[in-house]
Amino acid sequence: MKSIFNPDFEKRNEVVYNCIVNYYRQGTFIYEGNRNSLKIFEIDNLTICVKAFKKPHIFNKIIYTYFRKSKAKRSFEFANILLQKGIGTPIPIAYYENFDTIGLNESYYVCEFLKTDFRFRELLDIDDEVKKTAILKQFVAFTYKLHQSNIEFIDHSSGNTLIKDLGDGNYDFYLVDLNRTNFNKKMTFIERMNNFSKLTSRKDIVQIMSEEYAKLSGENNELVFDEMWNATQKFQQQHFRKKRLKKKLKFWKK
């Protein structure tokens, strides 16, 4: 099994490798999906998070071996780039790739388990409107920093930003699920607005975010809202269209 380690964690190489080898026998699941899963492990007074990516089908086994970096490798490398640019993300520890005679078979990404207070998704359910608005404005400033740094975080959705309460009304933001990120991407105004489309379907939240983005960018307030809301509606329509299609396909398979 091939592995690349963060030099700061090199001394833990053996114990982390043991977590990978025993991934399905040890540790605690914090997410178990059809494609990927996440587990946490306690090692040497350190809590780590291990993401196991779905085993690729035969075509992708070849693609991820010879033509494109694996999701685990991209996650590791992209996390390092984000930290170098001052963007929050859990500290990367290592990635592992296991190959068979055809190509990539298994891959794992290891990072620190970051204790935060909530994700963007839970932020929307906060009853304290003053607190919620303050966090939203800081989140928009965080996203604006991404855009100004020429970073396009493609999976900028409600579950992929962790939020930590620092006290005194200040918050830190951390990106996760990094393998679809573009660097050195000078985004157009429309692309920036589209980057908000997966976060919420609520018009009042979009209103708050658009006002803050207009303030930071110097763009016209109405224009920012119109484009951000149009992008949100378009994404929602596409999302529910896909869900309806999946239901139809499941029905005909029965």
C-alpha positions as a Python dict, from the first residue, in 0.01 Angstrom:
ca = {
    (1, 'M'): (0, 0, 0),
    (2, 'K'): (138, 339, -101),
    (3, 'S'): (127, 618, 156),
    (4, 'I'): (235, 981, 184),
    (5, 'F'): (266, 1135, 531),
    (6, 'N'): (266, 1485, 671),
    (7, 'P'): (621, 1514, 817),
    (8, 'D'): (474, 1654, 1140),
    (9, 'F'): (298, 1320, 1199),
    (10, 'E'): (569, 1085, 1069),
    (11, 'K'): (626, 935, 1415),
    (12, 'R'): (266, 810, 1411),
    (13, 'N'): (309, 633, 1077),
    (14, 'E'): (276, 280, 1214),
    (15, 'V'): (-25, 343, 1438),
    (16, 'V'): (-211, 532, 1162),
    (17, 'Y'): (-136, 252, 917),
    (18, 'N'): (-288, 9, 1166),
    (19, 'C'): (-610, 214, 1157),
    (20, 'I'): (-621, 182, 778),
    (21, 'V'): (-560, -193, 782),
    (22, 'N'): (-831, -239, 1045),
    (23, 'Y'): (-1066, 27, 912),
    (24, 'Y'): (-1373, -201, 904),
    (25, 'R'): (-1297, -369, 1238),
    (26, 'Q'): (-1199, -76, 1460),
    (27, 'G'): (-1287, 290, 1504),
    (28, 'T'): (-1627, 460, 1515),
    (29, 'F'): (-1836, 549, 1211),
    (30, 'I'): (-1946, 913, 1197),
    (31, 'Y'): (-2077, 878, 842),
    (32, 'E'): (-2158, 573, 635),
    (33, 'G'): (-2282, 645, 283),
    (34, 'N'): (-2319, 453, -41),
    (35, 'R'): (-2001, 600, -184),
    (36, 'N'): (-1775, 705, 103),
    (37, 'S'): (-1754, 659, 478),
    (38, 'L'): (-1589, 840, 768),
    (39, 'K'): (-1449, 693, 1088),
    (40, 'I'): (-1271, 840, 1388),
    (41, 'F'): (-987, 671, 1577),
    (42, 'E'): (-821, 759, 1906),
    (43, 'I'): (-443, 727, 1883),
    (44, 'D'): (-172, 860, 2114),
    (45, 'N'): (-398, 1129, 2265),
    (46, 'L'): (-494, 1236, 1915),
    (47, 'T'): (-830, 1189, 1743),
    (48, 'I'): (-799, 1131, 1369),
    (49, 'C'): (-1061, 1112, 1097),
    (50, 'V'): (-1023, 857, 818),
    (51, 'K'): (-1223, 887, 498),
    (52, 'A'): (-1256, 568, 295),
    (53, 'F'): (-1348, 631, -66),
    (54, 'K'): (-1569, 396, -262),
    (55, 'K'): (-1379, 134, -459),
    (56, 'P'): (-1370, 260, -819),
    (57, 'H'): (-1520, 62, -1106),
    (58, 'I'): (-1284, -80, -1366),
    (59, 'F'): (-1272, 233, -1585),
    (60, 'N'): (-1191, 464, -1292),
    (61, 'K'): (-937, 215, -1155),
    (62, 'I'): (-734, 286, -1466),
    (63, 'I'): (-810, 661, -1473),
    (64, 'Y'): (-699, 711, -1110),
    (65, 'T'): (-384, 508, -1169),
    (66, 'Y'): (-250, 657, -1490),
    (67, 'F'): (-436, 977, -1581),
    (68, 'R'): (-577, 1148, -1272),
    (69, 'K'): (-490, 1180, -906),
    (70, 'S'): (-707, 978, -669),
    (71, 'K'): (-960, 1157, -448),
    (72, 'A'): (-749, 1072, -144),
    (73, 'K'): (-436, 1223, -294),
    (74, 'R'): (-621, 1534, -408),
    (75, 'S'): (-777, 1576, -63),
    (76, 'F'): (-432, 1561, 100),
    (77, 'E'): (-265, 1796, -146),
    (78, 'F'): (-555, 2043, -158),
    (79, 'A'): (-571, 2061, 223),
    (80, 'N'): (-204, 2160, 229),
    (81, 'I'): (-259, 2427, -35),
    (82, 'L'): (-559, 2572, 151),
    (83, 'L'): (-363, 2595, 476),
    (84, 'Q'): (-75, 2764, 295),
    (85, 'K'): (-322, 3022, 168),
    (86, 'G'): (-468, 3080, 515),
    (87, 'I'): (-793, 2894, 450),
    (88, 'G'): (-926, 2674, 730),
    (89, 'T'): (-944, 2297, 689),
    (90, 'P'): (-859, 2005, 923),
    (91, 'I'): (-485, 1939, 925),
    (92, 'P'): (-394, 1668, 670),
    (93, 'I'): (-203, 1372, 811),
    (94, 'A'): (-168, 1119, 530),
    (95, 'Y'): (-326, 941, 237),
    (96, 'Y'): (-311, 577, 136),
    (97, 'E'): (-361, 406, -199),
    (98, 'N'): (-388, 32, -255),
    (99, 'F'): (-352, -109, -607),
    (100, 'D'): (-435, -441, -769),
    (101, 'T'): (-330, -575, -1109),
    (102, 'I'): (-577, -343, -1290),
    (103, 'G'): (-526, -19, -1098),
    (104, 'L'): (-641, 169, -790),
    (105, 'N'): (-845, -51, -559),
    (106, 'E'): (-877, 136, -228),
    (107, 'S'): (-788, 484, -108),
    (108, 'Y'): (-804, 661, 227),
    (109, 'Y'): (-752, 1019, 343),
    (110, 'V'): (-646, 1086, 702),
    (111, 'C'): (-675, 1421, 879),
    (112, 'E'): (-716, 1555, 1231),
    (113, 'F'): (-1064, 1526, 1377),
    (114, 'L'): (-1159, 1887, 1435),
    (115, 'K'): (-1405, 1957, 1715),
    (116, 'T'): (-1637, 2230, 1591),
    (117, 'D'): (-1977, 2357, 1699),
    (118, 'F'): (-2188, 2306, 1388),
    (119, 'R'): (-2194, 2296, 1011),
    (120, 'F'): (-2348, 2556, 783),
    (121, 'R'): (-2654, 2331, 765),
    (122, 'E'): (-2717, 2352, 1141),
    (123, 'L'): (-2651, 2726, 1136),
    (124, 'L'): (-2977, 2775, 945),
    (125, 'D'): (-3176, 2630, 1238),
    (126, 'I'): (-3040, 2871, 1502),
    (127, 'D'): (-3331, 3057, 1664),
    (128, 'D'): (-3122, 3360, 1764),
    (129, 'E'): (-3160, 3573, 1450),
    (130, 'V'): (-2894, 3825, 1558),
    (131, 'K'): (-2639, 3547, 1613),
    (132, 'K'): (-2735, 3373, 1291),
    (133, 'T'): (-2699, 3692, 1087),
    (134, 'A'): (-2359, 3764, 1241),
    (135, 'I'): (-2233, 3415, 1154),
    (136, 'L'): (-2373, 3439, 800),
    (137, 'K'): (-2191, 3767, 742),
    (138, 'Q'): (-1863, 3617, 860),
    (139, 'F'): (-1925, 3312, 643),
    (140, 'V'): (-1975, 3538, 340),
    (141, 'A'): (-1648, 3715, 423),
    (142, 'F'): (-1482, 3371, 437),
    (143, 'T'): (-1626, 3282, 96),
    (144, 'Y'): (-1525, 3621, -45),
    (145, 'K'): (-1168, 3550, 72),
    (146, 'L'): (-1180, 3221, -122),
    (147, 'H'): (-1292, 3402, -435),
    (148, 'Q'): (-1032, 3676, -397),
    (149, 'S'): (-768, 3405, -353),
    (150, 'N'): (-879, 3253, -685),
    (151, 'I'): (-1008, 2939, -513),
    (152, 'E'): (-1322, 2774, -649),
    (153, 'F'): (-1456, 2529, -391),
    (154, 'I'): (-1695, 2342, -619),
    (155, 'D'): (-1872, 2145, -343),
    (156, 'H'): (-1958, 2460, -147),
    (157, 'S'): (-2268, 2301, 5),
    (158, 'S'): (-2438, 2318, 345),
    (159, 'G'): (-2255, 2012, 482),
    (160, 'N'): (-1902, 2099, 376),
    (161, 'T'): (-1822, 2395, 600),
    (162, 'L'): (-1754, 2337, 969),
    (163, 'I'): (-1799, 2632, 1203),
    (164, 'K'): (-1620, 2690, 1534),
    (165, 'D'): (-1739, 2942, 1792),
    (166, 'L'): (-1436, 3137, 1917),
    (167, 'G'): (-1638, 3349, 2159),
    (168, 'D'): (-1702, 3723, 2161),
    (169, 'G'): (-1905, 3691, 1842),
    (170, 'N'): (-1618, 3555, 1632),
    (171, 'Y'): (-1619, 3234, 1428),
    (172, 'D'): (-1374, 3024, 1229),
    (173, 'F'): (-1469, 2827, 918),
    (174, 'Y'): (-1317, 2501, 789),
    (175, 'L'): (-1373, 2336, 451),
    (176, 'V'): (-1409, 1958, 418),
    (177, 'D'): (-1465, 1724, 121),
    (178, 'L'): (-1195, 1899, -77),
    (179, 'N'): (-1123, 1682, -379),
    (180, 'R'): (-1321, 1907, -617),
    (181, 'T'): (-1139, 2238, -575),
    (182, 'N'): (-989, 2463, -839),
    (183, 'F'): (-693, 2681, -758),
    (184, 'N'): (-571, 2979, -959),
    (185, 'K'): (-926, 3018, -1091),
    (186, 'K'): (-1018, 3381, -1146),
    (187, 'M'): (-1395, 3348, -1113),
    (188, 'T'): (-1635, 3570, -1303),
    (189, 'F'): (-1913, 3750, -1118),
    (190, 'I'): (-2166, 3488, -1234),
    (191, 'E'): (-1939, 3202, -1124),
    (192, 'R'): (-1906, 3364, -781),
    (193, 'M'): (-2282, 3385, -748),
    (194, 'N'): (-2322, 3026, -865),
    (195, 'N'): (-2082, 2923, -588),
    (196, 'F'): (-2355, 3009, -333),
    (197, 'S'): (-2628, 2808, -508),
    (198, 'K'): (-2591, 2481, -309),
    (199, 'L'): (-2602, 2634, 38),
    (200, 'T'): (-2973, 2694, 100),
    (201, 'S'): (-3314, 2724, -64),
    (202, 'R'): (-3425, 2994, 178),
    (203, 'K'): (-3473, 3338, 27),
    (204, 'D'): (-3417, 3521, 357),
    (205, 'I'): (-3074, 3359, 397),
    (206, 'V'): (-2980, 3443, 39),
    (207, 'Q'): (-3088, 3802, 107),
    (208, 'I'): (-2849, 3830, 403),
    (209, 'M'): (-2561, 3670, 213),
    (210, 'S'): (-2611, 3880, -99),
    (211, 'E'): (-2620, 4205, 99),
    (212, 'E'): (-2292, 4120, 270),
    (213, 'Y'): (-2125, 4007, -53),
    (214, 'A'): (-2232, 4330, -224),
    (215, 'K'): (-2086, 4527, 65),
    (216, 'L'): (-1753, 4343, 46),
    (217, 'S'): (-1723, 4340, -332),
    (218, 'G'): (-1863, 4682, -413),
    (219, 'E'): (-2113, 4528, -655),
    (220, 'N'): (-2470, 4654, -686),
    (221, 'N'): (-2685, 4513, -406),
    (222, 'E'): (-2986, 4427, -623),
    (223, 'L'): (-2769, 4270, -891),
    (224, 'V'): (-2593, 4045, -638),
    (225, 'F'): (-2922, 3930, -488),
    (226, 'D'): (-3086, 3867, -826),
    (227, 'E'): (-2797, 3658, -956),
    (228, 'M'): (-2745, 3468, -630),
    (229, 'W'): (-3115, 3391, -598),
    (230, 'N'): (-3144, 3290, -967),
    (231, 'A'): (-2849, 3053, -923),
    (232, 'T'): (-3009, 2906, -609),
    (233, 'Q'): (-3344, 2849, -779),
    (234, 'K'): (-3180, 2692, -1083),
    (235, 'F'): (-2983, 2451, -864),
    (236, 'Q'): (-3295, 2357, -665),
    (237, 'Q'): (-3488, 2285, -985),
    (238, 'Q'): (-3207, 2063, -1116),
    (239, 'H'): (-3173, 1890, -778),
    (240, 'F'): (-3542, 1795, -754),
    (241, 'R'): (-3553, 1698, -1121),
    (242, 'K'): (-3275, 1446, -1054),
    (243, 'K'): (-3457, 1313, -747),
    (244, 'R'): (-3778, 1262, -946),
    (245, 'L'): (-3583, 1085, -1220),
    (246, 'K'): (-3419, 852, -967),
    (247, 'K'): (-3761, 764, -821),
    (248, 'K'): (-3891, 679, -1168),
    (249, 'L'): (-3589, 460, -1240),
    (250, 'K'): (-3632, 275, -908),
    (251, 'F'): (-4000, 222, -991),
    (252, 'W'): (-3926, 68, -1330),
    (253, 'K'): (-3655, -156, -1181),
    (254, 'K'): (-3908, -316, -945),
}
